[in-house]
Amino acid sequence: MIKIEAIVREEKLEDVKSALNAIEVNGITVFQVMGCGAQKGWTETVRGSQVDVSLLPKVKFEIVVSSEDWEKKVIEAIQQSAFTGKIGDGKIFSYDLRSAMRIRTRETGYDALN
């Protein structure tokens, strides 16, 4: 099993969800997160004072897949749907997952994913 985490622009939420739905990915978890990378944020004036806003709003997806073939499909779908070509498009991480269990039935491994 492989866990994929993708951090993308907020405005790409629906595009990424649609892309994952199109390849029949059934289970995703989505978080609203804050972060910074090469963008480094921006400066705003609040009540007459300059304020550096260094953490930008992003969306984080977590998806668990059963094989390397699915990993490649999911990463490609996210990359294509989240791409703008500008700094701040995001990052995709994947790593091996040791175990999974469906709480209700106690199914483990691949069976817990379906």
C-alpha positions as CSV (number, residue, x, y, z in Angstrom):
1,M,0.0,0.0,0.0
2,I,1.1,3.5,-0.8
3,K,0.0,6.8,0.7
4,I,0.0,9.9,-1.5
5,E,-0.1,13.4,0.0
6,A,-0.6,16.4,-2.3
7,I,-0.5,20.0,-1.2
8,V,-2.1,22.3,-3.9
9,R,-3.5,25.7,-4.4
10,E,-7.0,26.3,-2.8
11,E,-8.5,27.2,-6.1
12,K,-7.5,23.8,-7.5
13,L,-9.6,21.8,-5.0
14,E,-12.5,21.0,-7.4
15,D,-10.1,20.4,-10.4
16,V,-8.2,17.8,-8.4
17,K,-11.3,16.2,-7.0
18,S,-12.7,15.9,-10.5
19,A,-9.5,14.4,-11.8
20,L,-9.4,11.8,-9.1
21,N,-13.1,11.0,-9.6
22,A,-12.4,10.5,-13.4
23,I,-9.9,7.8,-12.7
24,E,-12.2,6.2,-10.1
25,V,-10.3,7.0,-6.9
26,N,-12.9,6.2,-4.2
27,G,-11.3,7.4,-1.0
28,I,-9.7,10.8,-0.3
29,T,-9.2,12.9,2.7
30,V,-8.9,16.7,2.3
31,F,-7.6,19.3,4.7
32,Q,-7.3,23.0,4.7
33,V,-3.7,23.8,5.6
34,M,-1.3,26.8,5.7
35,G,2.2,26.7,4.4
36,C,5.0,28.4,2.5
37,G,7.7,27.5,0.1
38,A,9.3,29.5,-2.7
39,Q,6.4,32.0,-2.6
40,K,7.4,33.4,0.8
41,G,4.0,35.1,1.2
42,W,3.3,38.8,0.8
43,T,3.1,42.0,2.8
44,E,-0.2,43.7,3.8
45,T,-1.1,46.9,5.6
46,V,-3.3,46.2,8.6
47,R,-4.4,49.2,10.7
48,G,-1.6,51.3,9.3
49,S,1.2,48.7,10.0
50,Q,3.0,46.5,7.5
51,V,2.4,42.8,8.3
52,D,4.3,40.0,6.6
53,V,1.9,37.1,5.7
54,S,4.3,34.2,5.3
55,L,1.9,31.3,5.5
56,L,-0.4,30.8,2.6
57,P,-3.7,28.9,2.5
58,K,-3.4,25.5,0.7
59,V,-5.4,22.3,0.4
60,K,-3.9,18.9,1.3
61,F,-5.1,15.6,-0.2
62,E,-4.4,12.2,1.3
63,I,-5.0,9.1,-0.8
64,V,-4.1,5.5,-0.1
65,V,-3.7,3.2,-3.0
66,S,-3.0,-0.5,-3.4
67,S,-0.2,-0.6,-6.0
68,E,2.5,1.3,-7.8
69,D,0.3,1.4,-10.9
70,W,-2.3,3.3,-9.0
71,E,0.3,5.5,-7.4
72,K,1.4,6.6,-10.9
73,K,-2.2,7.2,-12.1
74,V,-3.0,9.3,-9.0
75,I,0.1,11.4,-9.1
76,E,-0.3,12.1,-12.8
77,A,-4.0,13.1,-12.3
78,I,-3.1,15.4,-9.5
79,Q,-0.1,16.9,-11.3
80,Q,-2.1,17.6,-14.5
81,S,-5.1,19.1,-12.6
82,A,-3.2,21.2,-10.1
83,F,-0.7,22.6,-12.6
84,T,-0.7,26.4,-13.4
85,G,3.0,26.7,-14.1
86,K,3.5,29.4,-11.4
87,I,5.4,29.3,-8.1
88,G,3.1,27.8,-5.5
89,D,1.5,25.0,-7.5
90,G,2.4,22.6,-4.6
91,K,4.1,19.3,-3.9
92,I,3.2,15.6,-4.1
93,F,4.7,13.1,-1.7
94,S,4.3,9.3,-1.7
95,Y,5.6,6.7,0.7
96,D,5.0,3.1,1.7
97,L,2.2,2.4,4.2
98,R,2.8,-0.4,6.6
99,S,-0.8,-1.3,7.4
100,A,-4.5,-0.2,7.3
101,M,-7.6,-1.4,9.1
102,R,-11.2,-0.8,8.6
103,I,-12.5,-0.1,12.1
104,R,-16.1,-1.5,11.6
105,T,-15.1,-4.9,10.1
106,R,-11.5,-5.2,11.2
107,E,-10.5,-5.9,7.6
108,T,-6.8,-5.2,7.0
109,G,-4.5,-4.5,4.1
110,Y,-6.0,-4.3,0.7
111,D,-9.4,-5.4,1.9
112,A,-9.5,-2.3,4.2
113,L,-9.2,0.0,1.2
114,N,-12.2,-1.2,-0.8
